[in-house]
Amino acid sequence: MEVSSEYAVQMHGILKKFGAFTALDHVDLDVKRQTVHAILGENGAGKTTLMNILYGLYQADEGGVFINGEEAQITSPTEAIRRGIGMVHQHFMLVENFTVTENIILGDEVCGAAGVLDMKKAREEVLAISQEYGFDVDPDARIEDISVGMQQRVEILKALYRGAEILILDEPTAVLTPPEIEKLIEIMHDLTSKGKTIIIITHKLKEILESADECSIIRRGVYMGKVDVKESNETDLASRMVGRNVNLKVEKTKAHPGEVLLSIRRLTVADERGIDQVRELDLDVRSGEIVGLAGIDGNGQQELVDAICSLIKVKAGRIMVGGHEVQNTTPRNVFEHAVATIPSDRHRWGLVLPMMVEENTVLERHGEDLFGKGIMLDYDKLHEYTHTLVERFDIRPSGCEQERMSGLSGGNQQKAIIARQVSYVPDILIAFQPTRGLDVGAIEFVHKTLIAERDRGAAILLISYELDEVMDVSDTIDVIYHGKIVGSFEQGTVDEKELGLLMAGGGSQ
């Protein structure tokens, strides 16, 4: 293929193997300068691996990388940064108790005489670059005190501070609210107008159509071609990505709710600073029903789930599971009352990454005779059990049971958690951001799984920052604002505008 300075990035014939597994099979990528270029593919297709090669985290077994028409040997992130490449990872790499300025200059500190750190000058430089690109970031704010969307801007600023002309954004909208997504797209277009080139790895078709100029598609490590986004649509992109027609509309029959299995009354929960995040909240979830909780991140959702699971103490109120009070007990007690949870952060709460996939599939069940005696695991039984889950939930690459969980893509890690929790056959399933980082094919499967669990008789509490997901999957939609339920609706009786107003603290039921 022809190499040209018209392109900011060209990757030709990239081959990457991990043992016997071929992650990338002679993949090509051509990214025009000053454009937003999307890389689309299923979970485990090789998108992040390709970008990790561009950023110097991995080395290709075959193929060439060209930056602005010149061949580049990128052997480390340091070399990538030197060549003007910056990468914002899906899981942000910020020090939470550092300020914005401290995080941005970390590793590239501004020093004055005698090598003394010049924080005043560093702050001025950070403020200047923030104002130049319209990021509106407080250089003195601590990371732990700002929103997820603002943290992402800090990551982008960190790359720009180091001179990035090419920005790689890995799943940039995975944890953002709709207004934050709109702001990010605005920022991306502003950056390209100022000469930057942006590559986004994403599964979100709607956002590709709104933000990207071109889209390269990878399917199971094989390059499937490039499309002009203006000439495509969601259905076309979805079918190209997975190689089959995908139903983008959730199909389900009418719910037939039974008895209340999860009942919460006047619940008040404070965070670690002692500030009330859940305030006298009432909530019921019945068997055979999906209750969707709509709300902007930071309105008490995490504290609510932590309280239900007895991970934090409750100040006041009751949590009843099948008629039994479980607040302020133990996570084990809650689990033994047939409550399963898909956590919001798979790395922090859902997995032990250095352990094998098959060990992760039974994290809450190590003591059961099914998998051994006492603390000893029967790995033959465990391998057989995990293989069944891998096949049923399409966790790729297949045959990964004895691989470390850290070796799976983010989407496959998420599917492993869902497989584990659903396999417990719970009475109550709490699904917190269950489709985060999943492709459309996997999202379709997860939605069908939740509906099947509902039809089996489980009570499901769905918490998602994807308003479309809440509206499509839920039977009942509750809106949470400042830790209280401010509206409750049957599916189909409320529109996105009214929900958005309540989520922002306006309107009334």
HELIX and SHEET records of a PDB file:
HELIX    1   1 LYS A   47  LEU A   54  1                                   8    
HELIX    2   2 PRO A   77  ARG A   82  1                                   6    
HELIX    3   3 VAL A  100  ILE A  105  1                                   6    
HELIX    4   4 ALA A  113  GLY A  115  5                                   3    
HELIX    5   5 MET A  119  GLU A  132  1                                  14    
HELIX    6   6 ILE A  143  ASP A  145  5                                   3    
HELIX    7   7 VAL A  148  TYR A  161  1                                  14    
HELIX    8   8 PRO A  178  SER A  193  1                                  16    
HELIX    9   9 LEU A  205  SER A  211  1                                   7    
HELIX   10  10 VAL A  229  GLU A  231  5                                   3    
HELIX   11  11 GLU A  234  VAL A  242  1                                   9    
HELIX   12  12 GLN A  301  ILE A  308  1                                   8    
HELIX   13  13 PRO A  331  GLU A  336  1                                   6    
HELIX   14  14 ARG A  346  GLY A  350  3                                   5    
HELIX   15  15 VAL A  357  ASN A  360  1                                   4    
HELIX   16  16 LEU A  363  ARG A  365  5                                   3    
HELIX   17  17 ASP A  369  PHE A  371  5                                   3    
HELIX   18  18 TYR A  379  ARG A  392  1                                  14    
HELIX   19  19 MET A  405  GLY A  407  5                                   3    
HELIX   20  20 GLY A  410  SER A  423  1                                  14    
HELIX   21  21 VAL A  440  ARG A  456  1                                  17    
HELIX   22  22 LEU A  467  VAL A  473  1                                   7    
HELIX   23  23 GLU A  496  MET A  503  1                                   8    
SHEET    1   A 4 PHE A  21  LYS A  32  0                                        
SHEET    2   A 4 TYR A   7  PHE A  18 -1                                        
SHEET    3   A 4 GLU A  62  ILE A  67 -1                                        
SHEET    4   A 4 GLU A  70  GLU A  71 -1                                        
SHEET    1   B 6 ILE A  85  VAL A  88  0                                        
SHEET    2   B 6 ILE A 166  ASP A 170  1                                        
SHEET    3   B 6 THR A 197  ILE A 201  1                                        
SHEET    4   B 6 VAL A  36  GLY A  41  1                                        
SHEET    5   B 6 GLU A 214  ARG A 219  1                                        
SHEET    6   B 6 VAL A 222  ASP A 228 -1                                        
SHEET    1   C 4 ASP A 276  ARG A 286  0                                        
SHEET    2   C 4 VAL A 260  ALA A 270 -1                                        
SHEET    3   C 4 ALA A 316  VAL A 321 -1                                        
SHEET    4   C 4 HIS A 324  GLU A 325 -1                                        
SHEET    1   D 6 VAL A 339  ILE A 342  0                                        
SHEET    2   D 6 ILE A 428  PHE A 432  1                                        
SHEET    3   D 6 ALA A 459  SER A 464  1                                        
SHEET    4   D 6 GLU A 289  ALA A 294  1                                        
SHEET    5   D 6 THR A 476  TYR A 481  1                                        
SHEET    6   D 6 LYS A 484  GLU A 490 -1                                        
SHEET    1   E 2 GLY A 372  LYS A 373  0                                        
SHEET    2   E 2 MET A 376  LEU A 377 -1                                        
END                                                                             
